[in-house]
Amino acid sequence: MIKYKSRESSAILNSLTAGVVPNIGIQYILVGREKEIEAILNCFIDINQGNSIVKFWIGDYGSGKSFMLNLLKNLALKDKYVVASADLTPERRLYSNDGRALATYSKLIDSLSIQTKPEGNALPVIIEKWIETIIMKIAEEKNIPPNDLRKNENINIVQTGIIKTLNEITDVGGFDFGLVITKYFEGYINSDDFLKKSSLRWLRGEYTTKTEARSSLGVREIVNDSNYYDMLKNFCKFFKQIGYKGFVINLDEAINLYKITNSLMREKNYEKILSMYNDCYQNRGNNIFINIAGTNEFLSNETRGLFSYPALKSRLILNKFETQEIRDFSQPVIRMLPLTHSELFVLLKNIKAVFDFNYSISIKISEKEIKQFMEELFNKPGAGDFLTPREVIKEFLDILNILKQNPTLDKKSLFDKIEVKKRIDDNILTSEIEII
């Protein structure tokens, strides 16, 4: 018997009903992704050895890209990585000169997650953990009781130690990064919430002018569109120094870069991807795992996709020996193949089990009737071209909800009402979110 947790079962059903990927409990509905999981775990081994990796998760809407990024996040948190996630949107890009790249950075920092704070906003927890580590280190080196170092009269000793440590681990922008951390420490020791909030604002990229930042914190620079990636690398080194294994960055909905109408701006965004790709694979950044999820058009369209940028096409071209049966998970691009009907059947069984547990009931729908539901659904005209797991799950949950409230209802009458609606053209779906 699987031991579910009430909070997780409720979150799963609420998310699936709303058409989005659950943030927690996804292990209960995981089906058919064993090889992808093995590939992720192998990447973690490489990253823990000091390497950095970029992976592109490519597939049609409904193929499981968002689900895999969420699963990857959960696996990373359990393996003691810090994880940041952001959807790329018309207002969030990888390159811009109007704050849209900075918006992506801010979203990533807001979403920082660790195992004890998986829902995000873990930055204050991480900083304070690091400060306590530094205090203990200085206390041992200088033979000063840790509690004495937390007193205001000894603040300069700890600040010097923080700056010295950060200067050793940071690169571009490292001085200001270190200064802001010391300001946070000062606020931490003196219970100065304004100073702590000002420091977090700077680290999150929320200052819009250098003048305001200098007035609040005494720094010379601020995080902006052009230096945000260097700041992410500083964060990675910072996390490593605390004891985390590395930094996982998940970027979903990359189709929104494909949809940038200005060809020069679109190319600049692809150039930024190339820069990050080269940075990771040429060991100019360590212990970073960047994951980018997008559709087939985003990758292979030679007019507007990544393949329109020759340097990226030469790096991301798929292994010509790969087939649907013979996969190569070592290459940068991992194709997300749709679930088979048998895998989808197991998924629906898993969802019913979660449903029964959550509502403390046992919906009277047998495995045979689940198969009948699937047959009814997939035999509808157009099902092969337009049906996605998200839509199958939504129909199935709708039926379970009706049966929960009307237990004597004839299931066959519900099956007869199933319809397959033609999906809108992929190029119009700017915010489509797949389930599995």
Secondary structure, DSSP 8 states (H G I E B T S, - for coil): -----HHHHHHHHHHHHHTS--SS-GGGS--S-HHHHHHHHHHHHHHHTT--EEEEEE--TTSSHHHHHHHHHHHHHHTT-EEEEEE-BTTB-SS-SSSHHHHHHHHHHHT-BBTTBTTS--HHHHHHHHHHHHHHHHHHHHT--HHHHTSGGGHHHHHHHHHHHHHHH--TTHHHHHHHHHHHHHHHHHT-HHHHHHHHHHHTT----HHHHHHHH--S----TTTHHHHHHHHHHHHHHHT---EEEEEE-THHHHT-S-HHHHHHHHHHHHHHHHHHHTTSS-SEEEEEEE-HHHHH-TTTSGGGSHHHHHHH---TT--SSS---SSSEEE-----HHHHHHHHHHHHHHHHHHHT------HHHHHHHHHHHHTSTTHHHH--HHHHHHHHHHHHHHHHH-TTS-HHHHHTT--------GGG-SS-----
